[in-house]
Amino acid sequence: MLPWIQLDRATIPGDGGELRLKQRGSEFSIMLGSTELMNSRLSGSEEALATLSCERIAGRKNARLLIGGLGMGFTLRAALGALPQDASVVVAELVPAVVEWARGPMANLHAGTLDDPRVDIRVGDVGDLIRAKTGAFDAILLDVDNGPDGLTRASNDGLYGHKGLRAAKAALRPNGVLAVWSSAPDSAFTRRLGEAGFATDEVRVRASTKNSGARHVIWMATRR
């Protein structure tokens, strides 16, 4: 078996620790300490985050999406494949090196999506973009952690608490969708979504596109 080779490392702003990009043959992995945050072989749930969201807003003219977290680009690529040409997608990525990796060693994975004219890449905190906008987005897709618990960065907790959810609701257009990816269920988060004024479905999806592997959770929360 081919050994893993570490290609690069990057510090997460705000004392969030260090990301490490590794490669084994054509396979890539992004690690935080001993935790694997993402792997290029497992894209099913990240793609579902986009396709489920786009289904909810299908037919809207000039639809505008905000994606929190570029990662390996699976969510962005799936969104662009499902959206019409009049749509636009803002991608907020906190770690500048992740964008560099997308244009460098992982360019084949991203398949030119960063250069799609519908895409606007912003290096910075997705929470800042959410708080700065009112009624700006048809859908907000969050995949910035392993779930609503701020694993990679303590301040990410602010996205998932009552205050953060109210900000997300305000940033959405009428009947807009907040979609949140998680590696596991979280009943307290489901309850907070309801308390914030969202009608919520909790969808279980497989990690792999082959309908195998671990089951992840996507909350599909519609602004009431």
C-alpha positions in Angstrom: 0.0 0.0 0.0 1.2 3.5 -0.8 2.3 5.6 2.2 0.6 8.9 3.1 2.7 11.9 2.1 2.1 15.2 3.9 1.9 18.0 1.4 1.3 21.1 3.5 0.0 22.4 6.8 -2.0 25.5 7.7 -3.0 27.2 10.9 -6.7 27.8 11.5 -7.3 31.5 12.5 -8.5 32.0 16.0 -6.4 29.3 17.7 -8.3 26.6 15.9 -5.3 24.3 15.6 -3.5 23.1 12.4 -4.8 21.5 9.3 -2.6 19.0 7.4 -3.1 18.1 3.8 -2.0 14.5 3.0 -1.9 12.5 -0.3 -1.7 8.8 -1.0 -1.7 8.1 -4.8 -4.8 10.0 -6.1 -6.4 10.1 -2.6 -6.4 13.2 -0.5 -7.1 13.7 3.2 -7.4 16.8 5.4 -6.6 16.2 9.0 -7.0 18.2 12.3 -4.7 16.4 14.7 -5.7 12.8 14.7 -9.2 13.6 13.3 -9.8 13.2 9.6 -12.1 16.1 8.6 -12.5 15.0 4.9 -11.3 12.5 2.4 -11.5 12.6 -1.3 -13.0 9.1 -1.5 -16.1 10.1 0.6 -18.1 12.9 -1.0 -21.6 11.6 -0.9 -22.9 13.6 2.1 -21.1 16.8 1.0 -22.7 16.5 -2.4 -26.1 15.8 -0.8 -25.8 19.0 1.2 -25.9 20.9 -2.2 -28.4 18.8 -4.1 -31.0 18.8 -1.3 -30.6 22.5 -0.9 -31.0 23.2 -4.6 -34.1 21.0 -4.8 -35.7 23.2 -2.1 -35.1 26.4 -4.1 -35.6 25.1 -7.6 -37.3 27.5 -9.9 -36.2 30.7 -8.2 -34.9 33.4 -10.5 -31.4 34.6 -9.7 -31.0 32.3 -6.8 -28.1 33.2 -4.5 -26.3 30.6 -2.3 -23.8 31.0 0.5 -21.6 28.0 1.2 -19.6 28.0 4.4 -16.5 25.9 3.9 -14.7 25.1 0.6 -13.1 21.9 1.7 -12.4 19.6 -1.2 -15.0 21.4 -3.3 -17.6 18.6 -3.5 -20.5 20.8 -2.2 -19.6 23.6 -4.6 -19.3 21.3 -7.6 -22.6 19.7 -6.9 -24.3 23.0 -6.4 -23.0 24.3 -9.7 -24.3 21.2 -11.4 -27.8 21.7 -10.0 -28.1 25.5 -10.4 -29.1 27.4 -13.5 -26.8 29.9 -15.1 -28.6 32.9 -13.5 -27.7 31.7 -10.0 -24.7 32.8 -8.0 -22.7 31.2 -5.2 -20.6 32.8 -2.5 -18.1 30.5 -0.9 -16.6 31.6 2.5 -13.4 29.8 3.4 -11.7 30.7 6.6 -8.2 29.2 5.9 -6.4 30.8 2.9 -4.3 27.7 2.4 -7.5 25.6 1.6 -8.1 27.9 -1.4 -4.5 27.5 -2.4 -4.8 23.7 -2.2 -7.9 23.9 -4.4 -5.9 25.7 -7.1 -2.8 23.6 -6.5 -2.5 19.9 -5.5 -6.3 19.3 -5.5 -7.1 21.2 -8.7 -8.3 18.0 -10.4 -10.8 17.5 -7.6 -12.2 21.0 -8.0 -12.5 20.6 -11.8 -12.3 24.4 -12.5 -15.3 25.3 -10.3 -13.4 28.2 -8.7 -13.2 29.9 -12.1 -17.0 29.5 -12.8 -18.4 33.0 -13.4 -21.2 32.2 -10.9 -18.7 31.7 -8.1 -17.3 34.3 -5.7 -14.7 33.0 -3.3 -14.3 35.0 0.0 -11.5 34.2 2.4 -12.9 34.9 5.8 -15.4 33.8 8.4 -18.8 32.8 7.1 -20.4 34.1 10.3 -19.2 37.6 9.4 -20.9 37.3 6.0 -24.1 36.0 7.5 -24.3 38.8 10.1 -23.6 41.5 7.5 -26.5 40.5 5.2 -30.2 40.8 5.5 -32.5 38.9 3.1 -29.6 38.2 0.8 -29.6 34.4 0.3 -32.0 31.8 -0.9 -29.9 29.1 0.8 -27.0 29.0 3.4 -25.1 25.8 3.4 -22.8 25.2 6.4 -20.0 22.6 6.4 -17.4 24.3 8.5 -17.1 21.6 11.3 -17.8 18.0 12.1 -21.2 19.2 13.4 -22.8 21.9 15.5 -20.2 21.8 18.2 -17.3 24.0 17.1 -14.7 21.2 16.8 -12.2 23.0 14.6 -12.7 26.4 16.1 -14.5 27.4 19.3 -16.0 30.5 17.8 -17.9 28.3 15.3 -20.2 27.6 18.2 -21.6 31.1 17.4 -23.1 29.8 14.2 -25.1 27.1 15.9 -26.4 28.8 19.0 -29.6 30.8 19.3 -27.9 34.1 18.3 -26.2 32.5 15.2 -29.4 30.9 14.1 -31.3 34.1 14.3 -28.6 35.8 12.2 -28.9 33.0 9.6 -32.7 33.4 9.5 -32.3 37.2 9.0 -29.8 36.6 6.1 -32.3 34.4 4.3 -34.9 35.4 1.8 -38.5 34.3 2.5 -38.7 30.5 2.5 -35.0 30.4 2.4 -33.1 27.3 3.5 -30.4 26.8 6.1 -28.6 23.4 5.5 -26.2 22.2 8.0 -23.9 19.1 7.7 -22.9 17.0 10.6 -21.1 13.7 11.2 -23.7 12.7 13.8 -27.2 13.6 15.2 -27.6 16.4 17.7 -31.1 16.6 19.3 -30.3 19.9 21.1 -29.4 21.5 17.8 -32.6 20.3 16.2 -34.5 21.9 19.1 -32.7 25.2 18.7 -33.6 25.3 15.0 -37.2 25.1 15.9 -36.9 27.7 18.6 -35.2 30.0 16.1 -38.2 29.8 13.8 -37.2 27.1 11.3 -39.3 24.2 10.0 -36.7 21.4 10.0 -36.2 18.1 8.4 -33.3 15.9 9.6 -32.0 13.8 6.6 -29.6 10.9 7.0 -27.2 10.4 4.1 -24.3 8.0 3.4 -20.8 9.3 3.4 -20.0 7.5 0.1 -21.5 8.1 -3.3 -21.9 4.3 -3.5 -24.6 4.4 -0.8 -22.1 2.9 1.7 -20.0 4.0 4.6 -21.1 6.0 7.7 -24.4 7.8 7.9 -24.1 11.6 8.2 -26.8 14.1 9.1 -28.0 17.1 7.1 -30.5 19.5 8.7 -32.7 21.1 6.1 -34.2 24.1 7.9 -36.7 26.4 6.1 -37.3 29.9 7.2 -40.9 30.2 8.4 
